[in-house]
Amino acid sequence: MYEEYHPDSRAVECVWQARATKDERYLVPAVEYWDLWFTRAPDGELGAGLAGPTLGHRWISSTIGEHSWGVQLKAHVVLPGVRKQLLLGGEQSLVVEAGHVMIAQHAVVFPEFADLEAFTDRLLELDVLRCDEDVRRMLSGDVGYSERHRQRRVRAATGLTRKQIEQLSRAREAFALLLQGVPPSECAARCGFADQAHLTRSLKAFHGQTPAQVLSGR
């Protein structure tokens, strides 16, 4: 079972949770977001970690009875003192003890799924997380900066170039349209791909599926 929602938040892109009803692997698409995740194993053991942005899809294994939940942080959200390039395509485990999770030398109460938005707000209050407003404006298309400055600032804050972020966003938009039953040729045109072959290559790289596979599985 998997569910997600997208709150009206300056820092949170997506809140998600998954419950494993059997031992299985599932596909996780490429994203430009950091993911703060939490787990409770069948024996009750708690875990937490920080996953970096990624330019390729990946497979994650789950064990029956495992409960996982987390938040994807918007691309302009940074963790002061940690460079996103260092976590590009990887993740870092966080220490969990006595009902708290350690993040940047702060022991914060371990959050349940329903607490995730308040948990993120608390991290912002503690300055464990910080919204880079300049980068937010750059990603939204603000032209009040030189192109070189925008490229440098965006990559330093997100670990990715603006072009890579645009490619991920375009692939995500096309994937959503395919789930609605929109034909691949129309998806390619509406999302700015050069042609249907370009769409297919992008979806295989970022989502691990061709347009035909998305349509057949929707």
C-alpha positions as a Markdown table, in Angstrom:
| # | Residue | x | y | z |
|---|---|---|---|---|
| 1 | Met | 0.0 | 0.0 | 0.0 |
| 2 | Tyr | 1.3 | 3.4 | -1.0 |
| 3 | Glu | -0.1 | 6.9 | -0.6 |
| 4 | Glu | 1.1 | 10.4 | -1.0 |
| 5 | Tyr | -0.1 | 14.0 | -0.9 |
| 6 | His | 1.3 | 17.3 | -1.8 |
| 7 | Pro | 0.7 | 20.0 | 0.9 |
| 8 | Asp | 0.6 | 23.7 | 0.4 |
| 9 | Ser | 4.0 | 24.2 | 2.0 |
| 10 | Arg | 7.1 | 26.4 | 1.3 |
| 11 | Ala | 9.4 | 23.5 | 2.1 |
| 12 | Val | 7.6 | 20.1 | 1.5 |
| 13 | Glu | 7.0 | 18.8 | -2.0 |
| 14 | Cys | 5.4 | 15.5 | -1.0 |
| 15 | Val | 4.4 | 13.5 | 2.1 |
| 16 | Trp | 4.3 | 9.8 | 1.5 |
| 17 | Gln | 3.9 | 6.4 | 3.3 |
| 18 | Ala | 4.1 | 2.8 | 2.3 |
| 19 | Arg | 3.1 | -0.4 | 4.1 |
| 20 | Ala | 4.5 | -3.7 | 2.8 |
| 21 | Thr | 2.0 | -6.5 | 2.6 |
| 22 | Lys | 4.6 | -8.9 | 1.2 |
| 23 | Asp | 8.3 | -9.1 | 0.6 |
| 24 | Glu | 8.8 | -7.2 | -2.7 |
| 25 | Arg | 10.8 | -4.7 | -4.6 |
| 26 | Tyr | 9.4 | -1.5 | -6.0 |
| 27 | Leu | 10.6 | 1.1 | -8.4 |
| 28 | Val | 11.5 | 4.6 | -7.2 |
| 29 | Pro | 11.8 | 7.3 | -10.0 |
| 30 | Ala | 14.5 | 9.9 | -10.2 |
| 31 | Val | 13.8 | 13.1 | -8.4 |
| 32 | Glu | 15.5 | 16.4 | -7.7 |
| 33 | Tyr | 14.3 | 16.4 | -4.1 |
| 34 | Trp | 15.9 | 15.4 | -0.8 |
| 35 | Asp | 13.9 | 12.7 | 1.0 |
| 36 | Leu | 13.8 | 12.4 | 4.8 |
| 37 | Trp | 12.5 | 8.9 | 5.4 |
| 38 | Phe | 11.5 | 6.9 | 8.5 |
| 39 | Thr | 10.8 | 3.2 | 9.0 |
| 40 | Arg | 9.4 | 0.8 | 11.6 |
| 41 | Ala | 10.4 | -2.8 | 11.1 |
| 42 | Pro | 8.0 | -5.7 | 11.9 |
| 43 | Asp | 9.8 | -6.1 | 15.2 |
| 44 | Gly | 9.3 | -2.4 | 16.0 |
| 45 | Glu | 12.8 | -1.3 | 15.4 |
| 46 | Leu | 12.9 | 2.3 | 14.1 |
| 47 | Gly | 15.2 | 3.7 | 11.4 |
| 48 | Ala | 15.7 | 7.0 | 9.6 |
| 49 | Gly | 17.8 | 8.4 | 6.8 |
| 50 | Leu | 18.3 | 11.2 | 4.3 |
| 51 | Ala | 18.3 | 10.3 | 0.6 |
| 52 | Gly | 19.8 | 12.6 | -2.0 |
| 53 | Pro | 18.5 | 13.6 | -5.4 |
| 54 | Thr | 19.0 | 11.2 | -8.2 |
| 55 | Leu | 19.2 | 11.2 | -12.0 |
| 56 | Gly | 18.3 | 7.5 | -12.3 |
| 57 | His | 15.5 | 5.3 | -11.1 |
| 58 | Arg | 16.3 | 2.7 | -8.5 |
| 59 | Trp | 14.8 | -0.4 | -6.8 |
| 60 | Ile | 14.0 | -0.6 | -3.1 |
| 61 | Ser | 13.3 | -3.8 | -1.2 |
| 62 | Ser | 10.6 | -4.0 | 1.5 |
| 63 | Thr | 9.8 | -6.7 | 4.1 |
| 64 | Ile | 6.3 | -7.8 | 4.9 |
| 65 | Gly | 5.0 | -5.8 | 7.8 |
| 66 | Glu | 7.4 | -2.9 | 7.3 |
| 67 | His | 6.0 | 0.6 | 7.5 |
| 68 | Ser | 7.9 | 3.5 | 5.8 |
| 69 | Trp | 7.0 | 7.2 | 5.6 |
| 70 | Gly | 8.8 | 10.4 | 4.7 |
| 71 | Val | 8.9 | 13.9 | 3.2 |
| 72 | Gln | 10.3 | 15.0 | -0.1 |
| 73 | Leu | 11.8 | 18.5 | 0.4 |
| 74 | Lys | 11.5 | 21.1 | -2.3 |
| 75 | Ala | 14.6 | 21.6 | -4.4 |
| 76 | His | 15.4 | 25.0 | -2.8 |
| 77 | Val | 15.5 | 23.5 | 0.7 |
| 78 | Val | 19.1 | 23.0 | 2.0 |
| 79 | Leu | 20.7 | 21.4 | 5.0 |
| 80 | Pro | 23.4 | 23.9 | 6.0 |
| 81 | Gly | 26.8 | 22.4 | 6.1 |
| 82 | Val | 25.8 | 19.4 | 3.8 |
| 83 | Arg | 26.4 | 19.6 | 0.1 |
| 84 | Lys | 23.8 | 17.8 | -2.0 |
| 85 | Gln | 26.4 | 16.6 | -4.5 |
| 86 | Leu | 27.7 | 14.3 | -1.7 |
| 87 | Leu | 24.4 | 12.6 | -1.5 |
| 88 | Leu | 23.6 | 12.5 | -5.2 |
| 89 | Gly | 22.2 | 9.1 | -5.9 |
| 90 | Gly | 22.9 | 7.9 | -2.3 |
| 91 | Glu | 21.6 | 8.2 | 1.2 |
| 92 | Gln | 22.9 | 8.7 | 4.7 |
| 93 | Ser | 21.5 | 6.8 | 7.8 |
| 94 | Leu | 20.5 | 8.9 | 10.8 |
| 95 | Val | 20.9 | 7.9 | 14.4 |
| 96 | Val | 17.6 | 7.0 | 16.2 |
| 97 | Glu | 17.6 | 6.5 | 20.0 |
| 98 | Ala | 15.3 | 7.1 | 22.9 |
| 99 | Gly | 12.5 | 8.1 | 20.6 |
| 100 | His | 14.5 | 10.8 | 18.9 |
| 101 | Val | 16.3 | 11.2 | 15.6 |
| 102 | Met | 19.6 | 13.0 | 15.4 |
| 103 | Ile | 19.9 | 15.6 | 12.6 |
| 104 | Ala | 22.8 | 18.1 | 12.5 |
| 105 | Gln | 23.5 | 17.7 | 16.2 |
| 106 | His | 19.9 | 18.2 | 17.1 |
| 107 | Ala | 17.8 | 15.4 | 18.8 |
| 108 | Val | 14.3 | 15.8 | 17.4 |
| 109 | Val | 11.3 | 13.7 | 18.5 |
| 110 | Phe | 10.9 | 10.8 | 16.0 |
| 111 | Pro | 7.9 | 11.7 | 13.9 |
| 112 | Glu | 5.0 | 9.5 | 12.9 |
| 113 | Phe | 3.4 | 9.9 | 9.5 |
| 114 | Ala | 0.8 | 12.4 | 10.7 |
| 115 | Asp | 3.6 | 14.5 | 12.3 |
| 116 | Leu | 5.7 | 15.0 | 9.2 |
| 117 | Glu | 4.7 | 18.5 | 8.3 |
| 118 | Ala | 5.1 | 19.8 | 11.9 |
| 119 | Phe | 8.4 | 17.9 | 12.1 |
| 120 | Thr | 9.7 | 19.7 | 9.0 |
| 121 | Asp | 8.5 | 23.1 | 10.4 |
| 122 | Arg | 10.4 | 22.3 | 13.6 |
| 123 | Leu | 13.6 | 21.6 | 11.5 |
| 124 | Leu | 13.2 | 25.0 | 9.8 |
| 125 | Glu | 12.8 | 26.7 | 13.2 |
| 126 | Leu | 16.0 | 25.0 | 14.4 |
| 127 | Asp | 17.8 | 26.1 | 11.2 |
| 128 | Val | 18.5 | 22.4 | 10.5 |
| 129 | Leu | 16.8 | 23.0 | 7.2 |
| 130 | Arg | 16.8 | 26.3 | 5.4 |
| 131 | Cys | 14.8 | 27.6 | 2.4 |
| 132 | Asp | 17.1 | 29.3 | -0.1 |
| 133 | Glu | 14.8 | 32.0 | -1.5 |
| 134 | Asp | 17.2 | 33.0 | -4.2 |
| 135 | Val | 17.3 | 29.5 | -5.6 |
| 136 | Arg | 13.5 | 29.2 | -5.3 |
| 137 | Arg | 13.2 | 32.4 | -7.4 |
| 138 | Met | 15.7 | 31.1 | -9.9 |
| 139 | Leu | 13.9 | 27.8 | -10.3 |
| 140 | Ser | 10.6 | 29.6 | -10.8 |
| 141 | Gly | 12.0 | 31.5 | -13.7 |
| 142 | Asp | 13.1 | 34.8 | -12.1 |
| 143 | Val | 15.3 | 36.5 | -14.7 |
| 144 | Gly | 16.8 | 39.0 | -12.3 |
| 145 | Tyr | 20.1 | 37.1 | -12.3 |
| 146 | Ser | 22.8 | 36.4 | -14.9 |
| 147 | Glu | 22.7 | 32.9 | -16.4 |
| 148 | Arg | 26.1 | 32.0 | -15.1 |
| 149 | His | 25.1 | 33.1 | -11.6 |
| 150 | Arg | 21.9 | 31.1 | -11.7 |
| 151 | Gln | 23.6 | 28.0 | -12.9 |
| 152 | Arg | 26.2 | 28.1 | -10.2 |
| 153 | Arg | 23.8 | 28.9 | -7.4 |
| 154 | Val | 21.3 | 26.2 | -8.4 |
| 155 | Arg | 23.9 | 23.5 | -8.7 |
| 156 | Ala | 25.5 | 24.4 | -5.4 |
| 157 | Ala | 22.1 | 24.3 | -3.6 |
| 158 | Thr | 20.4 | 21.3 | -5.3 |
| 159 | Gly | 23.3 | 19.2 | -6.5 |
| 160 | Leu | 21.8 | 19.3 | -10.0 |
| 161 | Thr | 21.9 | 21.8 | -12.9 |
| 162 | Arg | 18.8 | 23.7 | -14.0 |
| 163 | Lys | 18.7 | 21.7 | -17.2 |
| 164 | Gln | 18.7 | 18.4 | -15.2 |
| 165 | Ile | 15.9 | 19.7 | -13.0 |
| 166 | Glu | 13.9 | 20.7 | -16.0 |
| 167 | Gln | 14.4 | 17.2 | -17.5 |
| 168 | Leu | 13.1 | 15.5 | -14.4 |
| 169 | Ser | 10.1 | 17.8 | -14.2 |
| 170 | Arg | 9.3 | 17.2 | -17.9 |
| 171 | Ala | 9.5 | 13.4 | -17.4 |
| 172 | Arg | 7.3 | 13.6 | -14.3 |
| 173 | Glu | 4.7 | 15.6 | -16.2 |
| 174 | Ala | 4.7 | 13.1 | -19.1 |
| 175 | Phe | 4.4 | 10.2 | -16.7 |
| 176 | Ala | 1.3 | 11.8 | -15.1 |
| 177 | Leu | -0.3 | 12.3 | -18.4 |
| 178 | Leu | 0.4 | 8.7 | -19.5 |
| 179 | Leu | -1.3 | 7.6 | -16.3 |
| 180 | Gln | -4.4 | 9.5 | -17.4 |
| 181 | Gly | -4.3 | 7.6 | -20.7 |
| 182 | Val | -2.9 | 10.4 | -22.9 |
| 183 | Pro | -1.2 | 8.8 | -26.0 |
| 184 | Pro | 2.6 | 9.0 | -26.0 |
| 185 | Ser | 2.8 | 11.2 | -29.2 |
| 186 | Glu | 0.5 | 13.8 | -27.5 |
| 187 | Cys | 2.5 | 13.6 | -24.3 |
| 188 | Ala | 5.7 | 14.2 | -26.2 |
| 189 | Ala | 4.3 | 17.3 | -27.8 |
| 190 | Arg | 2.6 | 18.7 | -24.7 |
| 191 | Cys | 5.7 | 18.2 | -22.5 |
| 192 | Gly | 8.3 | 19.6 | -24.9 |
| 193 | Phe | 10.1 | 16.5 | -26.1 |
| 194 | Ala | 11.6 | 16.5 | -29.5 |
| 195 | Asp | 9.7 | 13.4 | -30.5 |
| 196 | Gln | 8.2 | 10.2 | -29.1 |
| 197 | Ala | 11.6 | 8.5 | -29.1 |
| 198 | His | 13.0 | 11.3 | -26.9 |
| 199 | Leu | 10.1 | 10.8 | -24.5 |
| 200 | Thr | 10.8 | 7.0 | -24.4 |
| 201 | Arg | 14.5 | 7.5 | -23.6 |
| 202 | Ser | 13.7 | 10.0 | -20.8 |
| 203 | Leu | 11.1 | 7.9 | -19.1 |
| 204 | Lys | 13.3 | 4.8 | -19.2 |
| 205 | Ala | 16.1 | 6.7 | -17.6 |
| 206 | Phe | 14.1 | 8.6 | -15.0 |
| 207 | His | 11.1 | 6.3 | -14.3 |
| 208 | Gly | 12.4 | 2.9 | -15.4 |
| 209 | Gln | 9.5 | 2.3 | -17.8 |
| 210 | Thr | 8.6 | 3.0 | -21.4 |
| 211 | Pro | 5.4 | 4.9 | -22.3 |
| 212 | Ala | 3.8 | 1.6 | -23.4 |
| 213 | Gln | 4.7 | 0.0 | -20.0 |
| 214 | Val | 3.2 | 3.0 | -18.1 |
| 215 | Leu | 0.0 | 2.8 | -20.2 |
| 216 | Ser | -0.3 | -1.0 | -19.7 |
| 217 | Gly | 0.2 | -0.8 | -16.0 |
| 218 | Arg | -2.0 | 2.2 | -15.2 |
